[in-house]
Amino acid sequence: MKSFKAKWDIQNNWQLFWPIFGVLLLMLMCMRLSLRFFQDLPALAIIISTVVMFFIGLKISVWIIEKLAAKWAVNYRFEMIAIFIVFAFTGSAAALVSRPFMSFIGLTLDNFPAWLYWTLVVLGSFIFYQFFLMFFAAIFGQFQFFWSFQKKMLKRFGLKL
């Protein structure tokens, strides 16, 4: 446990929340993917596919975190897990809200050409993404990181804050 805490810059036990929460979310995602793609297979095959996806996902996640830890200025490595969780929740929330919002305001495939509808859905997702990013960043204690990330991203689009 000491080597794990040292690797992830964990000084207090409460900071173990982020790795545990990240592992549980990864496990849940792998289980849902296995149930969706292998639903006709026996339960043992679903369990095995979940475990295989989990270990592949864990290896990829740790590799990405190690690559980005040097690039992004964070105080502690465990914060990278919180940042990844914010990105995951933000993208999921923006995707879930965008299409129903378009239907709510009357923009559907029935009354718009497909190219225009999907362009508006992507644009709507981008707008919702900006709001959700700051919302989830505040909830998960990463507001400062994402505020500077947000300013940098909007500056690239030619917008200034």
C-alpha positions as CSV (number, residue, x, y, z in Angstrom):
1,M,0.0,0.0,0.0
2,K,2.9,2.4,0.7
3,S,4.3,2.0,-2.8
4,F,0.8,2.6,-4.3
5,K,0.4,5.8,-2.2
6,A,3.9,6.9,-3.1
7,K,3.3,6.3,-6.8
8,W,0.1,8.4,-6.8
9,D,1.3,11.1,-4.4
10,I,-1.3,10.2,-1.8
11,Q,-0.6,11.7,1.6
12,N,-4.0,11.2,3.3
13,N,-6.3,8.3,3.3
14,W,-9.2,10.3,2.0
15,Q,-7.2,10.8,-1.2
16,L,-7.6,7.0,-1.9
17,F,-11.2,7.9,-2.9
18,W,-10.1,8.9,-6.4
19,P,-8.3,5.7,-7.3
20,I,-11.1,3.6,-5.8
21,F,-13.8,5.6,-7.5
22,G,-12.0,5.5,-10.8
23,V,-11.5,1.7,-10.6
24,L,-15.2,1.2,-9.7
25,L,-16.3,3.3,-12.6
26,L,-14.0,1.5,-15.0
27,M,-15.4,-1.8,-13.7
28,L,-19.0,-0.6,-14.2
29,M,-18.3,0.6,-17.7
30,C,-16.6,-2.8,-18.6
31,M,-19.5,-4.7,-17.2
32,R,-22.1,-2.6,-19.1
33,L,-20.1,-3.1,-22.3
34,S,-19.9,-6.8,-21.8
35,L,-23.6,-7.1,-21.1
36,R,-24.4,-5.1,-24.2
37,F,-22.1,-6.8,-26.6
38,F,-22.1,-10.4,-25.3
39,Q,-25.7,-10.6,-23.9
40,D,-26.4,-13.9,-25.7
41,L,-23.4,-15.6,-24.2
42,P,-23.3,-17.5,-20.9
43,A,-22.7,-15.6,-17.7
44,L,-19.2,-17.0,-17.4
45,A,-18.2,-15.5,-20.8
46,I,-19.7,-12.2,-19.8
47,I,-17.6,-12.2,-16.5
48,I,-14.4,-13.2,-18.4
49,S,-15.0,-10.4,-21.0
50,T,-15.6,-7.9,-18.3
51,V,-12.4,-8.9,-16.5
52,V,-10.4,-8.7,-19.8
53,M,-11.8,-5.3,-20.7
54,F,-11.2,-4.1,-17.2
55,F,-7.5,-5.0,-17.2
56,I,-7.0,-3.6,-20.7
57,G,-8.8,-0.4,-19.8
58,L,-6.8,-0.1,-16.6
59,K,-3.5,-0.5,-18.4
60,I,-4.5,2.1,-21.0
61,S,-5.8,4.5,-18.4
62,V,-2.6,4.3,-16.3
63,W,-0.5,4.7,-19.5
64,I,-2.4,7.9,-20.5
65,I,-2.3,9.3,-17.0
66,E,1.5,8.8,-16.9
67,K,1.8,10.6,-20.3
68,L,-0.4,13.5,-19.4
69,A,0.9,14.0,-15.8
70,A,4.0,15.6,-17.2
71,K,2.0,17.8,-19.7
72,W,-0.7,19.0,-17.3
73,A,0.3,21.0,-14.3
74,V,-1.4,19.1,-11.4
75,N,-0.1,19.1,-7.8
76,Y,-0.7,15.4,-7.2
77,R,-1.0,12.4,-9.6
78,F,-4.2,11.2,-8.0
79,E,-5.8,14.4,-9.3
80,M,-5.4,13.0,-12.8
81,I,-8.1,10.4,-12.0
82,A,-10.5,13.1,-10.9
83,I,-9.8,15.0,-14.1
84,F,-10.5,11.9,-16.2
85,I,-13.7,11.4,-14.3
86,V,-14.8,15.0,-14.9
87,F,-14.1,14.5,-18.6
88,A,-16.1,11.2,-18.7
89,F,-19.1,12.7,-16.8
90,T,-19.0,15.9,-18.9
91,G,-19.0,14.1,-22.3
92,S,-21.7,11.7,-21.2
93,A,-23.9,14.4,-19.9
94,A,-23.5,16.6,-23.0
95,A,-24.4,13.7,-25.3
96,L,-27.4,12.7,-23.2
97,V,-28.8,16.3,-23.0
98,S,-28.1,17.6,-26.5
99,R,-30.5,15.4,-28.6
100,P,-33.5,15.7,-26.2
101,F,-32.9,19.4,-26.0
102,M,-33.0,19.7,-29.8
103,S,-36.3,17.7,-29.8
104,F,-37.7,20.0,-27.1
105,I,-37.0,23.1,-29.1
106,G,-38.5,21.5,-32.2
107,L,-35.4,20.5,-34.2
108,T,-35.8,16.9,-35.4
109,L,-34.7,14.9,-38.4
110,D,-38.3,15.1,-39.6
111,N,-38.2,18.9,-40.2
112,F,-34.5,19.5,-40.9
113,P,-32.1,18.0,-43.4
114,A,-29.9,15.3,-41.8
115,W,-26.6,17.3,-42.4
116,L,-28.1,20.4,-40.7
117,Y,-29.7,18.5,-37.9
118,W,-26.5,16.6,-37.0
119,T,-24.4,19.8,-37.3
120,L,-26.8,21.5,-34.8
121,V,-26.6,18.5,-32.5
122,V,-22.8,18.6,-32.5
123,L,-22.9,22.4,-31.9
124,G,-25.4,21.9,-29.1
125,S,-23.3,19.2,-27.6
126,F,-20.3,21.5,-27.7
127,I,-22.2,24.3,-25.9
128,F,-23.6,21.9,-23.3
129,Y,-20.1,20.5,-22.9
130,Q,-18.7,23.9,-21.8
131,F,-21.3,24.3,-19.1
132,F,-21.1,20.7,-17.8
133,L,-17.3,20.8,-17.8
134,M,-17.3,23.6,-15.2
135,F,-20.2,22.1,-13.3
136,F,-18.5,18.7,-12.9
137,A,-15.2,20.3,-12.3
138,A,-16.6,22.2,-9.3
139,I,-18.3,19.1,-7.9
140,F,-15.1,17.0,-8.2
141,G,-12.8,19.8,-6.8
142,Q,-10.9,20.5,-10.1
143,F,-12.4,23.9,-10.9
144,Q,-9.1,25.7,-11.1
145,F,-7.6,23.2,-13.5
146,F,-10.6,23.2,-15.8
147,W,-11.0,27.0,-15.7
148,S,-7.6,27.4,-17.1
149,F,-8.2,24.5,-19.5
150,Q,-11.5,26.2,-20.6
151,K,-9.8,29.5,-21.2
152,K,-7.1,27.9,-23.3
153,M,-9.6,26.0,-25.4
154,L,-11.8,29.0,-26.1
155,K,-8.8,31.1,-26.9
156,R,-7.9,28.5,-29.6
157,F,-11.4,29.1,-31.1
158,G,-10.7,32.8,-31.2
159,L,-12.9,33.7,-28.2
160,K,-11.5,35.6,-25.2
161,L,-12.7,35.6,-21.6
